[in-house]
Amino acid sequence: MANQIIVIECGICLNPLDAEETITLSCGHTWHLQCIQQQLENAQPSKSKRLVFTGCTCPICRKVCDHPKLENLTRRTDILRTQVDSIIV
């Protein structure tokens, strides 16, 4: 049986998870809602900065952030990711 790691602090701000509202992504990792929202806002595409798809993923496992509370922050990047994937495949 593998050792299971129990995260008791937010991997983004390093504060305890019980200090603020949290969100658990579909991958199972838990973050402060405000921290993951800020990460996704910083990853939003714009003409003045490079598009970085990794900003739209879970900082632990790199699966795309998937949660109804984050949909407005991931939708634009998801569309662009699909377009880029279709070009490079």
PDB file of N, CA, C and O in Angstrom:
ATOM      1  N   MET A   1       0.846  -1.179   0.000  1.00  0.00           N
ATOM      2  CA  MET A   1       0.000   0.000   0.000  1.00  0.00           C
ATOM      3  C   MET A   1       0.890   1.240   0.000  1.00  0.00           C
ATOM      4  O   MET A   1       1.787   1.359   0.834  1.00  0.00           O
ATOM      5  N   ALA A   2       0.649   2.154  -0.921  1.00  0.00           N
ATOM      6  CA  ALA A   2       1.461   3.362  -1.050  1.00  0.00           C
ATOM      7  C   ALA A   2       1.127   4.345   0.066  1.00  0.00           C
ATOM      8  O   ALA A   2       0.008   4.380   0.577  1.00  0.00           O
ATOM      9  N   ASN A   3       2.119   5.132   0.425  1.00  0.00           N
ATOM     10  CA  ASN A   3       1.886   6.169   1.423  1.00  0.00           C
ATOM     11  C   ASN A   3       1.003   7.248   0.822  1.00  0.00           C
ATOM     12  O   ASN A   3       1.220   7.672  -0.313  1.00  0.00           O
ATOM     13  N   GLN A   4       0.015   7.690   1.573  1.00  0.00           N
ATOM     14  CA  GLN A   4      -0.892   8.721   1.101  1.00  0.00           C
ATOM     15  C   GLN A   4      -0.482  10.048   1.728  1.00  0.00           C
ATOM     16  O   GLN A   4      -0.277  10.139   2.939  1.00  0.00           O
ATOM     17  N   ILE A   5      -0.366  11.071   0.894  1.00  0.00           N
ATOM     18  CA  ILE A   5      -0.003  12.401   1.371  1.00  0.00           C
ATOM     19  C   ILE A   5      -1.279  13.181   1.644  1.00  0.00           C
ATOM     20  O   ILE A   5      -2.133  13.300   0.765  1.00  0.00           O
ATOM     21  N   ILE A   6      -1.414  13.705   2.837  1.00  0.00           N
ATOM     22  CA  ILE A   6      -2.565  14.518   3.204  1.00  0.00           C
ATOM     23  C   ILE A   6      -2.110  15.970   3.251  1.00  0.00           C
ATOM     24  O   ILE A   6      -1.261  16.345   4.060  1.00  0.00           O
ATOM     25  N   VAL A   7      -2.688  16.778   2.373  1.00  0.00           N
ATOM     26  CA  VAL A   7      -2.315  18.187   2.286  1.00  0.00           C
ATOM     27  C   VAL A   7      -3.181  18.984   3.245  1.00  0.00           C
ATOM     28  O   VAL A   7      -4.409  18.927   3.180  1.00  0.00           O
ATOM     29  N   ILE A   8      -2.537  19.726   4.134  1.00  0.00           N
ATOM     30  CA  ILE A   8      -3.283  20.525   5.105  1.00  0.00           C
ATOM     31  C   ILE A   8      -3.078  22.020   4.879  1.00  0.00           C
ATOM     32  O   ILE A   8      -3.596  22.848   5.629  1.00  0.00           O
ATOM     33  N   GLU A   9      -2.315  22.355   3.834  1.00  0.00           N
ATOM     34  CA  GLU A   9      -2.121  23.760   3.508  1.00  0.00           C
ATOM     35  C   GLU A   9      -2.262  23.944   2.006  1.00  0.00           C
ATOM     36  O   GLU A   9      -2.070  23.011   1.226  1.00  0.00           O
ATOM     37  N   CYS A  10      -2.596  25.150   1.624  1.00  0.00           N
ATOM     38  CA  CYS A  10      -2.743  25.492   0.211  1.00  0.00           C
ATOM     39  C   CYS A  10      -1.351  25.525  -0.415  1.00  0.00           C
ATOM     40  O   CYS A  10      -0.456  26.202   0.091  1.00  0.00           O
ATOM     41  N   GLY A  11      -1.171  24.809  -1.492  1.00  0.00           N
ATOM     42  CA  GLY A  11       0.127  24.765  -2.171  1.00  0.00           C
ATOM     43  C   GLY A  11       0.474  26.047  -2.896  1.00  0.00           C
ATOM     44  O   GLY A  11       1.599  26.197  -3.372  1.00  0.00           O
ATOM     45  N   ILE A  12      -0.464  26.977  -2.992  1.00  0.00           N
ATOM     46  CA  ILE A  12      -0.205  28.251  -3.660  1.00  0.00           C
ATOM     47  C   ILE A  12       0.251  29.296  -2.653  1.00  0.00           C
ATOM     48  O   ILE A  12       1.294  29.922  -2.841  1.00  0.00           O
ATOM     49  N   CYS A  13      -0.524  29.494  -1.580  1.00  0.00           N
ATOM     50  CA  CYS A  13      -0.175  30.531  -0.598  1.00  0.00           C
ATOM     51  C   CYS A  13       0.485  29.969   0.662  1.00  0.00           C
ATOM     52  O   CYS A  13       1.035  30.723   1.464  1.00  0.00           O
ATOM     53  N   LEU A  14       0.430  28.641   0.838  1.00  0.00           N
ATOM     54  CA  LEU A  14       1.013  27.929   1.976  1.00  0.00           C
ATOM     55  C   LEU A  14       0.335  28.205   3.317  1.00  0.00           C
ATOM     56  O   LEU A  14       0.900  27.901   4.368  1.00  0.00           O
ATOM     57  N   ASN A  15      -0.864  28.773   3.292  1.00  0.00           N
ATOM     58  CA  ASN A  15      -1.645  28.969   4.515  1.00  0.00           C
ATOM     59  C   ASN A  15      -2.545  27.761   4.731  1.00  0.00           C
ATOM     60  O   ASN A  15      -2.864  27.054   3.775  1.00  0.00           O
ATOM     61  N   PRO A  16      -2.963  27.510   5.982  1.00  0.00           N
ATOM     62  CA  PRO A  16      -3.834  26.360   6.254  1.00  0.00           C
ATOM     63  C   PRO A  16      -5.112  26.391   5.416  1.00  0.00           C
ATOM     64  O   PRO A  16      -5.697  27.452   5.195  1.00  0.00           O
ATOM     65  N   LEU A  17      -5.535  25.219   4.954  1.00  0.00           N
ATOM     66  CA  LEU A  17      -6.735  25.141   4.127  1.00  0.00           C
ATOM     67  C   LEU A  17      -8.003  25.492   4.892  1.00  0.00           C
ATOM     68  O   LEU A  17      -8.998  25.885   4.284  1.00  0.00           O
ATOM     69  N   ASP A  18      -7.984  25.358   6.199  1.00  0.00           N
ATOM     70  CA  ASP A  18      -9.196  25.670   6.958  1.00  0.00           C
ATOM     71  C   ASP A  18      -9.347  27.158   7.252  1.00  0.00           C
ATOM     72  O   ASP A  18     -10.304  27.556   7.915  1.00  0.00           O
ATOM     73  N   ALA A  19      -8.416  27.993   6.770  1.00  0.00           N
ATOM     74  CA  ALA A  19      -8.452  29.422   7.050  1.00  0.00           C
ATOM     75  C   ALA A  19      -9.404  30.187   6.129  1.00  0.00           C
ATOM     76  O   ALA A  19      -9.868  31.269   6.488  1.00  0.00           O
ATOM     77  N   GLU A  20      -9.702  29.637   4.945  1.00  0.00           N
ATOM     78  CA  GLU A  20     -10.535  30.323   3.957  1.00  0.00           C
ATOM     79  C   GLU A  20     -11.404  29.311   3.228  1.00  0.00           C
ATOM     80  O   GLU A  20     -11.271  28.103   3.423  1.00  0.00           O
ATOM     81  N   GLU A  21     -12.309  29.829   2.373  1.00  0.00           N
ATOM     82  CA  GLU A  21     -13.131  28.948   1.547  1.00  0.00           C
ATOM     83  C   GLU A  21     -12.232  28.150   0.605  1.00  0.00           C
ATOM     84  O   GLU A  21     -11.328  28.702  -0.022  1.00  0.00           O
ATOM     85  N   THR A  22     -12.487  26.856   0.515  1.00  0.00           N
ATOM     86  CA  THR A  22     -11.678  25.988  -0.333  1.00  0.00           C
ATOM     87  C   THR A  22     -12.499  25.434  -1.483  1.00  0.00           C
ATOM     88  O   THR A  22     -13.727  25.521  -1.496  1.00  0.00           O
ATOM     89  N   ILE A  23     -11.790  24.861  -2.448  1.00  0.00           N
ATOM     90  CA  ILE A  23     -12.411  24.233  -3.594  1.00  0.00           C
ATOM     91  C   ILE A  23     -11.617  22.969  -3.901  1.00  0.00           C
ATOM     92  O   ILE A  23     -10.387  22.976  -3.871  1.00  0.00           O
ATOM     93  N   THR A  24     -12.328  21.888  -4.196  1.00  0.00           N
ATOM     94  CA  THR A  24     -11.676  20.649  -4.581  1.00  0.00           C
ATOM     95  C   THR A  24     -11.930  20.423  -6.067  1.00  0.00           C
ATOM     96  O   THR A  24     -13.077  20.309  -6.499  1.00  0.00           O
ATOM     97  N   LEU A  25     -10.859  20.360  -6.838  1.00  0.00           N
ATOM     98  CA  LEU A  25     -10.962  20.171  -8.281  1.00  0.00           C
ATOM     99  C   LEU A  25     -11.345  18.733  -8.597  1.00  0.00           C
ATOM    100  O   LEU A  25     -11.306  17.871  -7.719  1.00  0.00           O
ATOM    101  N   SER A  26     -11.715  18.470  -9.849  1.00  0.00           N
ATOM    102  CA  SER A  26     -12.114  17.121 -10.240  1.00  0.00           C
ATOM    103  C   SER A  26     -10.973  16.120 -10.070  1.00  0.00           C
ATOM    104  O   SER A  26     -11.218  14.919  -9.948  1.00  0.00           O
ATOM    105  N   CYS A  27      -9.726  16.603 -10.061  1.00  0.00           N
ATOM    106  CA  CYS A  27      -8.578  15.723  -9.856  1.00  0.00           C
ATOM    107  C   CYS A  27      -8.424  15.314  -8.391  1.00  0.00           C
ATOM    108  O   CYS A  27      -7.656  14.406  -8.076  1.00  0.00           O
ATOM    109  N   GLY A  28      -9.159  15.990  -7.489  1.00  0.00           N
ATOM    110  CA  GLY A  28      -9.133  15.642  -6.075  1.00  0.00           C
ATOM    111  C   GLY A  28      -8.271  16.551  -5.214  1.00  0.00           C
ATOM    112  O   GLY A  28      -8.260  16.403  -3.992  1.00  0.00           O
ATOM    113  N   HIS A  29      -7.548  17.489  -5.821  1.00  0.00           N
ATOM    114  CA  HIS A  29      -6.695  18.387  -5.050  1.00  0.00           C
ATOM    115  C   HIS A  29      -7.489  19.607  -4.585  1.00  0.00           C
ATOM    116  O   HIS A  29      -8.339  20.129  -5.306  1.00  0.00           O
ATOM    117  N   THR A  30      -7.189  20.048  -3.358  1.00  0.00           N
ATOM    118  CA  THR A  30      -7.937  21.131  -2.716  1.00  0.00           C
ATOM    119  C   THR A  30      -7.065  22.371  -2.590  1.00  0.00           C
ATOM    120  O   THR A  30      -5.886  22.292  -2.244  1.00  0.00           O
ATOM    121  N   TRP A  31      -7.671  23.514  -2.877  1.00  0.00           N
ATOM    122  CA  TRP A  31      -6.988  24.817  -2.840  1.00  0.00           C
ATOM    123  C   TRP A  31      -7.912  25.843  -2.218  1.00  0.00           C
ATOM    124  O   TRP A  31      -9.119  25.621  -2.129  1.00  0.00           O
ATOM    125  N   HIS A  32      -7.352  26.971  -1.786  1.00  0.00           N
ATOM    126  CA  HIS A  32      -8.209  28.102  -1.438  1.00  0.00           C
ATOM    127  C   HIS A  32      -8.845  28.574  -2.742  1.00  0.00           C
ATOM    128  O   HIS A  32      -8.163  28.693  -3.759  1.00  0.00           O
ATOM    129  N   LEU A  33     -10.123  28.837  -2.715  1.00  0.00           N
ATOM    130  CA  LEU A  33     -10.833  29.289  -3.908  1.00  0.00           C
ATOM    131  C   LEU A  33     -10.178  30.553  -4.466  1.00  0.00           C
ATOM    132  O   LEU A  33      -9.960  30.659  -5.673  1.00  0.00           O
ATOM    133  N   GLN A  34      -9.869  31.498  -3.602  1.00  0.00           N
ATOM    134  CA  GLN A  34      -9.269  32.756  -4.048  1.00  0.00           C
ATOM    135  C   GLN A  34      -7.899  32.526  -4.701  1.00  0.00           C
ATOM    136  O   GLN A  34      -7.583  33.186  -5.691  1.00  0.00           O
ATOM    137  N   CYS A  35      -7.101  31.633  -4.186  1.00  0.00           N
ATOM    138  CA  CYS A  35      -5.767  31.365  -4.743  1.00  0.00           C
ATOM    139  C   CYS A  35      -5.851  30.777  -6.144  1.00  0.00           C
ATOM    140  O   CYS A  35      -5.151  31.228  -7.050  1.00  0.00           O
ATOM    141  N   ILE A  36      -6.709  29.767  -6.329  1.00  0.00           N
ATOM    142  CA  ILE A  36      -6.804  29.129  -7.641  1.00  0.00           C
ATOM    143  C   ILE A  36      -7.463  30.074  -8.639  1.00  0.00           C
ATOM    144  O   ILE A  36      -7.123  30.049  -9.822  1.00  0.00           O
ATOM    145  N   GLN A  37      -8.401  30.909  -8.185  1.00  0.00           N
ATOM    146  CA  GLN A  37      -8.998  31.909  -9.073  1.00  0.00           C
ATOM    147  C   GLN A  37      -7.943  32.903  -9.546  1.00  0.00           C
ATOM    148  O   GLN A  37      -7.911  33.263 -10.723  1.00  0.00           O
ATOM    149  N   GLN A  38      -7.092  33.341  -8.645  1.00  0.00           N
ATOM    150  CA  GLN A  38      -6.040  34.287  -9.011  1.00  0.00           C
ATOM    151  C   GLN A  38      -5.078  33.651 -10.017  1.00  0.00           C
ATOM    152  O   GLN A  38      -4.661  34.305 -10.973  1.00  0.00           O
ATOM    153  N   GLN A  39      -4.727  32.395  -9.810  1.00  0.00           N
ATOM    154  CA  GLN A  39      -3.841  31.706 -10.751  1.00  0.00           C
ATOM    155  C   GLN A  39      -4.476  31.661 -12.138  1.00  0.00           C
ATOM    156  O   GLN A  39      -3.805  31.915 -13.139  1.00  0.00           O
ATOM    157  N   LEU A  40      -5.768  31.339 -12.199  1.00  0.00           N
ATOM    158  CA  LEU A  40      -6.457  31.253 -13.481  1.00  0.00           C
ATOM    159  C   LEU A  40      -6.612  32.625 -14.135  1.00  0.00           C
ATOM    160  O   LEU A  40      -6.516  32.743 -15.357  1.00  0.00           O
ATOM    161  N   GLU A  41      -6.850  33.653 -13.335  1.00  0.00           N
ATOM    162  CA  GLU A  41      -6.939  35.017 -13.885  1.00  0.00           C
ATOM    163  C   GLU A  41      -5.607  35.424 -14.510  1.00  0.00           C
ATOM    164  O   GLU A  41      -5.584  36.050 -15.570  1.00  0.00           O
ATOM    165  N   ASN A  42      -4.515  35.078 -13.869  1.00  0.00           N
ATOM    166  CA  ASN A  42      -3.188  35.405 -14.404  1.00  0.00           C
ATOM    167  C   ASN A  42      -2.889  34.647 -15.694  1.00  0.00           C
ATOM    168  O   ASN A  42      -2.060  35.088 -16.491  1.00  0.00           O
ATOM    169  N   ALA A  43      -3.546  33.525 -15.907  1.00  0.00           N
ATOM    170  CA  ALA A  43      -3.308  32.707 -17.094  1.00  0.00           C
ATOM    171  C   ALA A  43      -4.205  33.090 -18.267  1.00  0.00           C
ATOM    172  O   ALA A  43      -4.072  32.528 -19.354  1.00  0.00           O
ATOM    173  N   GLN A  44      -5.116  34.040 -18.060  1.00  0.00           N
ATOM    174  CA  GLN A  44      -6.031  34.417 -19.134  1.00  0.00           C
ATOM    175  C   GLN A  44      -5.278  34.987 -20.332  1.00  0.00           C
ATOM    176  O   GLN A  44      -4.353  35.783 -20.167  1.00  0.00           O
ATOM    177  N   PRO A  45      -5.670  34.583 -21.525  1.00  0.00           N
ATOM    178  CA  PRO A  45      -4.995  35.081 -22.726  1.00  0.00           C
ATOM    179  C   PRO A  45      -5.228  36.569 -22.945  1.00  0.00           C
ATOM    180  O   PRO A  45      -6.311  37.090 -22.681  1.00  0.00           O
ATOM    181  N   SER A  46      -4.202  37.235 -23.427  1.00  0.00           N
ATOM    182  CA  SER A  46      -4.310  38.643 -23.807  1.00  0.00           C
ATOM    183  C   SER A  46      -3.252  38.926 -24.867  1.00  0.00           C
ATOM    184  O   SER A  46      -2.342  38.123 -25.073  1.00  0.00           O
ATOM    185  N   LYS A  47      -3.373  40.051 -25.529  1.00  0.00           N
ATOM    186  CA  LYS A  47      -2.415  40.413 -26.576  1.00  0.00           C
ATOM    187  C   LYS A  47      -1.076  40.847 -25.993  1.00  0.00           C
ATOM    188  O   LYS A  47      -0.067  40.863 -26.699  1.00  0.00           O
ATOM    189  N   SER A  48      -1.059  41.197 -24.713  1.00  0.00           N
ATOM    190  CA  SER A  48       0.165  41.732 -24.119  1.00  0.00           C
ATOM    191  C   SER A  48       1.031  40.689 -23.418  1.00  0.00           C
ATOM    192  O   SER A  48       2.132  41.006 -22.969  1.00  0.00           O
ATOM    193  N   LYS A  49       0.553  39.454 -23.319  1.00  0.00           N
ATOM    194  CA  LYS A  49       1.361  38.438 -22.647  1.00  0.00           C
ATOM    195  C   LYS A  49       1.236  37.092 -23.346  1.00  0.00           C
ATOM    196  O   LYS A  49       0.261  36.824 -24.048  1.00  0.00           O
ATOM    197  N   ARG A  50       2.210  36.283 -23.143  1.00  0.00           N
ATOM    198  CA  ARG A  50       2.267  34.961 -23.738  1.00  0.00           C
ATOM    199  C   ARG A  50       1.216  34.043 -23.112  1.00  0.00           C
ATOM    200  O   ARG A  50       0.990  34.084 -21.902  1.00  0.00           O
ATOM    201  N   LEU A  51       0.588  33.230 -23.926  1.00  0.00           N
ATOM    202  CA  LEU A  51      -0.396  32.276 -23.442  1.00  0.00           C
ATOM    203  C   LEU A  51       0.324  31.087 -22.816  1.00  0.00           C
ATOM    204  O   LEU A  51       1.134  30.427 -23.468  1.00  0.00           O
ATOM    205  N   VAL A  52       0.024  30.820 -21.550  1.00  0.00           N
ATOM    206  CA  VAL A  52       0.646  29.713 -20.833  1.00  0.00           C
ATOM    207  C   VAL A  52      -0.460  28.787 -20.352  1.00  0.00           C
ATOM    208  O   VAL A  52      -1.195  29.117 -19.421  1.00  0.00           O
ATOM    209  N   PHE A  53      -0.574  27.623 -20.991  1.00  0.00           N
ATOM    210  CA  PHE A  53      -1.639  26.695 -20.622  1.00  0.00           C
ATOM    211  C   PHE A  53      -1.421  26.087 -19.242  1.00  0.00           C
ATOM    212  O   PHE A  53      -2.387  25.667 -18.606  1.00  0.00           O
ATOM    213  N   THR A  54      -0.190  26.028 -18.765  1.00  0.00           N
ATOM    214  CA  THR A  54       0.040  25.422 -17.462  1.00  0.00           C
ATOM    215  C   THR A  54      -0.598  26.218 -16.335  1.00  0.00           C
ATOM    216  O   THR A  54      -0.832  25.670 -15.258  1.00  0.00           O
ATOM    217  N   GLY A  55      -0.883  27.480 -16.551  1.00  0.00           N
ATOM    218  CA  GLY A  55      -1.567  28.284 -15.544  1.00  0.00           C
ATOM    219  C   GLY A  55      -3.012  27.884 -15.361  1.00  0.00           C
ATOM    220  O   GLY A  55      -3.656  28.315 -14.404  1.00  0.00           O
ATOM    221  N   CYS A  56      -3.532  27.072 -16.256  1.00  0.00           N
ATOM    222  CA  CYS A  56      -4.920  26.619 -16.198  1.00  0.00           C
ATOM    223  C   CYS A  56      -5.030  25.200 -15.673  1.00  0.00           C
ATOM    224  O   CYS A  56      -6.077  24.563 -15.791  1.00  0.00           O
ATOM    225  N   THR A  57      -3.957  24.714 -15.099  1.00  0.00           N
ATOM    226  CA  THR A  57      -3.938  23.350 -14.606  1.00  0.00           C
ATOM    227  C   THR A  57      -3.695  23.313 -13.104  1.00  0.00           C
ATOM    228  O   THR A  57      -3.225  24.283 -12.509  1.00  0.00           O
ATOM    229  N   CYS A  58      -4.018  22.196 -12.519  1.00  0.00           N
ATOM    230  CA  CYS A  58      -3.769  21.984 -11.095  1.00  0.00           C
ATOM    231  C   CYS A  58      -2.258  22.055 -10.856  1.00  0.00           C
ATOM    232  O   CYS A  58      -1.497  21.377 -11.545  1.00  0.00           O
ATOM    233  N   PRO A  59      -1.823  22.848  -9.910  1.00  0.00           N
ATOM    234  CA  PRO A  59      -0.391  22.971  -9.643  1.00  0.00           C
ATOM    235  C   PRO A  59       0.278  21.667  -9.187  1.00  0.00           C
ATOM    236  O   PRO A  59       1.502  21.552  -9.260  1.00  0.00           O
ATOM    237  N   ILE A  60      -0.494  20.694  -8.724  1.00  0.00           N
ATOM    238  CA  ILE A  60       0.095  19.435  -8.269  1.00  0.00           C
ATOM    239  C   ILE A  60       0.187  18.413  -9.398  1.00  0.00           C
ATOM    240  O   ILE A  60       1.264  17.879  -9.663  1.00  0.00           O
ATOM    241  N   CYS A  61      -0.931  18.139 -10.062  1.00  0.00           N
ATOM    242  CA  CYS A  61      -0.954  17.032 -11.032  1.00  0.00           C
ATOM    243  C   CYS A  61      -1.005  17.492 -12.484  1.00  0.00           C
ATOM    244  O   CYS A  61      -0.867  16.672 -13.391  1.00  0.00           O
ATOM    245  N   ARG A  62      -1.198  18.773 -12.717  1.00  0.00           N
ATOM    246  CA  ARG A  62      -1.231  19.369 -14.058  1.00  0.00           C
ATOM    247  C   ARG A  62      -2.437  18.960 -14.891  1.00  0.00           C
ATOM    248  O   ARG A  62      -2.421  19.122 -16.111  1.00  0.00           O
ATOM    249  N   LYS A  63      -3.488  18.431 -14.257  1.00  0.00           N
ATOM    250  CA  LYS A  63      -4.733  18.207 -14.981  1.00  0.00           C
ATOM    251  C   LYS A  63      -5.456  19.541 -15.082  1.00  0.00           C
ATOM    252  O   LYS A  63      -5.336  20.386 -14.194  1.00  0.00           O
ATOM    253  N   VAL A  64      -6.199  19.730 -16.153  1.00  0.00           N
ATOM    254  CA  VAL A  64      -6.913  20.991 -16.364  1.00  0.00           C
ATOM    255  C   VAL A  64      -7.883  21.221 -15.210  1.00  0.00           C
ATOM    256  O   VAL A  64      -8.612  20.313 -14.809  1.00  0.00           O
ATOM    257  N   CYS A  65      -7.886  22.442 -14.680  1.00  0.00           N
ATOM    258  CA  CYS A  65      -8.792  22.797 -13.585  1.00  0.00           C
ATOM    259  C   CYS A  65     -10.226  22.636 -14.051  1.00  0.00           C
ATOM    260  O   CYS A  65     -10.629  23.211 -15.061  1.00  0.00           O
ATOM    261  N   ASP A  66     -10.992  21.853 -13.312  1.00  0.00           N
ATOM    262  CA  ASP A  66     -12.362  21.579 -13.683  1.00  0.00           C
ATOM    263  C   ASP A  66     -13.243  21.672 -12.449  1.00  0.00           C
ATOM    264  O   ASP A  66     -13.200  20.815 -11.567  1.00  0.00           O
ATOM    265  N   HIS A  67     -14.042  22.730 -12.404  1.00  0.00           N
ATOM    266  CA  HIS A  67     -14.987  22.920 -11.299  1.00  0.00           C
ATOM    267  C   HIS A  67     -15.983  23.990 -11.746  1.00  0.00           C
ATOM    268  O   HIS A  67     -15.580  24.963 -12.382  1.00  0.00           O
ATOM    269  N   PRO A  68     -17.258  23.840 -11.435  1.00  0.00           N
ATOM    270  CA  PRO A  68     -18.261  24.829 -11.857  1.00  0.00           C
ATOM    271  C   PRO A  68     -17.937  26.266 -11.414  1.00  0.00           C
ATOM    272  O   PRO A  68     -18.247  27.210 -12.141  1.00  0.00           O
ATOM    273  N   LYS A  69     -17.326  26.446 -10.249  1.00  0.00           N
ATOM    274  CA  LYS A  69     -17.004  27.796  -9.776  1.00  0.00           C
ATOM    275  C   LYS A  69     -15.868  28.441 -10.572  1.00  0.00           C
ATOM    276  O   LYS A  69     -15.635  29.643 -10.452  1.00  0.00           O
ATOM    277  N   LEU A  70     -15.165  27.655 -11.378  1.00  0.00           N
ATOM    278  CA  LEU A  70     -14.030  28.177 -12.154  1.00  0.00           C
ATOM    279  C   LEU A  70     -14.329  28.267 -13.646  1.00  0.00           C
ATOM    280  O   LEU A  70     -13.484  28.706 -14.426  1.00  0.00           O
ATOM    281  N   GLU A  71     -15.526  27.854 -14.040  1.00  0.00           N
ATOM    282  CA  GLU A  71     -15.857  27.764 -15.459  1.00  0.00           C
ATOM    283  C   GLU A  71     -15.621  29.073 -16.212  1.00  0.00           C
ATOM    284  O   GLU A  71     -15.112  29.049 -17.333  1.00  0.00           O
ATOM    285  N   ASN A  72     -15.980  30.210 -15.620  1.00  0.00           N
ATOM    286  CA  ASN A  72     -15.802  31.486 -16.313  1.00  0.00           C
ATOM    287  C   ASN A  72     -14.325  31.831 -16.501  1.00  0.00           C
ATOM    288  O   ASN A  72     -13.993  32.671 -17.339  1.00  0.00           O
ATOM    289  N   LEU A  73     -13.439  31.201 -15.742  1.00  0.00           N
ATOM    290  CA  LEU A  73     -12.006  31.474 -15.858  1.00  0.00           C
ATOM    291  C   LEU A  73     -11.278  30.465 -16.741  1.00  0.00           C
ATOM    292  O   LEU A  73     -10.137  30.708 -17.135  1.00  0.00           O
ATOM    293  N   THR A  74     -11.906  29.355 -17.055  1.00  0.00           N
ATOM    294  CA  THR A  74     -11.230  28.336 -17.862  1.00  0.00           C
ATOM    295  C   THR A  74     -11.786  28.223 -19.273  1.00  0.00           C
ATOM    296  O   THR A  74     -11.120  27.669 -20.147  1.00  0.00           O
ATOM    297  N   ARG A  75     -12.966  28.724 -19.514  1.00  0.00           N
ATOM    298  CA  ARG A  75     -13.623  28.534 -20.808  1.00  0.00           C
ATOM    299  C   ARG A  75     -12.803  29.093 -21.970  1.00  0.00           C
ATOM    300  O   ARG A  75     -12.611  28.386 -22.960  1.00  0.00           O
ATOM    301  N   ARG A  76     -12.311  30.334 -21.892  1.00  0.00           N
ATOM    302  CA  ARG A  76     -11.557  30.937 -23.000  1.00  0.00           C
ATOM    303  C   ARG A  76     -10.279  30.166 -23.285  1.00  0.00           C
ATOM    304  O   ARG A  76      -9.935  29.943 -24.445  1.00  0.00           O
ATOM    305  N   THR A  77      -9.587  29.766 -22.260  1.00  0.00           N
ATOM    306  CA  THR A  77      -8.341  29.040 -22.441  1.00  0.00           C
ATOM    307  C   THR A  77      -8.604  27.640 -22.979  1.00  0.00           C
ATOM    308  O   THR A  77      -7.824  27.135 -23.786  1.00  0.00           O
ATOM    309  N   ASP A  78      -9.697  27.001 -22.543  1.00  0.00           N
ATOM    310  CA  ASP A  78     -10.044  25.678 -23.060  1.00  0.00           C
ATOM    311  C   ASP A  78     -10.282  25.731 -24.567  1.00  0.00           C
ATOM    312  O   ASP A  78      -9.854  24.834 -25.292  1.00  0.00           O
ATOM    313  N   ILE A  79     -10.954  26.765 -25.039  1.00  0.00           N
ATOM    314  CA  ILE A  79     -11.214  26.921 -26.473  1.00  0.00           C
ATOM    315  C   ILE A  79      -9.894  27.089 -27.224  1.00  0.00           C
ATOM    316  O   ILE A  79      -9.687  26.458 -28.261  1.00  0.00           O
ATOM    317  N   LEU A  80      -9.009  27.926 -26.712  1.00  0.00           N
ATOM    318  CA  LEU A  80      -7.713  28.130 -27.361  1.00  0.00           C
ATOM    319  C   LEU A  80      -6.876  26.856 -27.343  1.00  0.00           C
ATOM    320  O   LEU A  80      -6.201  26.544 -28.325  1.00  0.00           O
ATOM    321  N   ARG A  81      -6.913  26.126 -26.246  1.00  0.00           N
ATOM    322  CA  ARG A  81      -6.148  24.873 -26.152  1.00  0.00           C
ATOM    323  C   ARG A  81      -6.616  23.892 -27.221  1.00  0.00           C
ATOM    324  O   ARG A  81      -5.794  23.236 -27.861  1.00  0.00           O
ATOM    325  N   THR A  82      -7.917  23.788 -27.417  1.00  0.00           N
ATOM    326  CA  THR A  82      -8.468  22.896 -28.434  1.00  0.00           C
ATOM    327  C   THR A  82      -7.990  23.308 -29.824  1.00  0.00           C
ATOM    328  O   THR A  82      -7.629  22.461 -30.640  1.00  0.00           O
ATOM    329  N   GLN A  83      -7.990  24.616 -30.088  1.00  0.00           N
ATOM    330  CA  GLN A  83      -7.537  25.103 -31.399  1.00  0.00           C
ATOM    331  C   GLN A  83      -6.043  24.806 -31.609  1.00  0.00           C
ATOM    332  O   GLN A  83      -5.646  24.350 -32.682  1.00  0.00           O
ATOM    333  N   VAL A  84      -5.241  25.058 -30.610  1.00  0.00           N
ATOM    334  CA  VAL A  84      -3.792  24.795 -30.719  1.00  0.00           C
ATOM    335  C   VAL A  84      -3.547  23.303 -30.896  1.00  0.00           C
ATOM    336  O   VAL A  84      -2.743  22.903 -31.738  1.00  0.00           O
ATOM    337  N   ASP A  85      -4.231  22.478 -30.114  1.00  0.00           N
ATOM    338  CA  ASP A  85      -4.072  21.027 -30.239  1.00  0.00           C
ATOM    339  C   ASP A  85      -4.413  20.538 -31.649  1.00  0.00           C
ATOM    340  O   ASP A  85      -3.744  19.651 -32.180  1.00  0.00           O
ATOM    341  N   SER A  86      -5.446  21.114 -32.247  1.00  0.00           N
ATOM    342  CA  SER A  86      -5.825  20.677 -33.596  1.00  0.00           C
ATOM    343  C   SER A  86      -4.786  21.091 -34.639  1.00  0.00           C
ATOM    344  O   SER A  86      -4.654  20.425 -35.666  1.00  0.00           O
ATOM    345  N   ILE A  87      -4.063  22.151 -34.405  1.00  0.00           N
ATOM    346  CA  ILE A  87      -3.028  22.610 -35.335  1.00  0.00           C
ATOM    347  C   ILE A  87      -1.779  21.755 -35.232  1.00  0.00           C
ATOM    348  O   ILE A  87      -1.170  21.432 -36.252  1.00  0.00           O
ATOM    349  N   ILE A  88      -1.384  21.382 -34.021  1.00  0.00           N
ATOM    350  CA  ILE A  88      -0.099  20.677 -33.851  1.00  0.00           C
ATOM    351  C   ILE A  88      -0.211  19.161 -33.960  1.00  0.00           C
ATOM    352  O   ILE A  88       0.811  18.477 -34.005  1.00  0.00           O
ATOM    353  N   VAL A  89      -1.423  18.620 -34.004  1.00  0.00           N
ATOM    354  CA  VAL A  89      -1.583  17.167 -34.076  1.00  0.00           C
ATOM    355  C   VAL A  89      -1.446  16.674 -35.480  1.00  0.00           C
ATOM    356  O   VAL A  89      -1.553  15.472 -35.725  1.00  0.00           O
TER     357      VAL A  89
END
